[in-house]
C-alpha cells in the first residue's frame, strides 16, 4: 500500500506480504540467505567472506551522519524537495516489524 500526496510526498508505504505469511520453506531460505549479512553487521571482525563485506560496503548509504561519496547526489534531490515544500522541516520515522 502506498499513500502519496503531490505536495508532501510519500506519507505511508507498507508491504503486505510479511515473512510470517510466507510458507516455512521460503522463510527458511530467506533466513539462510540473509543471516551471513546480519552476522557481518553485528560482528565486523568475524570471518565472513570478502564478498559479503564488499556487498555491505556497496549497500551503505551513510556513515557517521554523512552520505557516502557515491550517494551524495541524493542530497541534491532532498534539498530540491525541501525547497519545493517551502523549506519546512518534517519529522521522519521508519518502523520495521512483523507479527
Buried (B, 14 or more C-beta within 10 A) or exposed (E): EEEEEEEEEEEEEEEEEEEEEEEEEEEEEEEEEEEBBEBBEEEEEEEBEEEBBEBBEEEEEEEEEEBBEEEEEEEEEEEEEEEEEEEEEEEEEEEEEEE
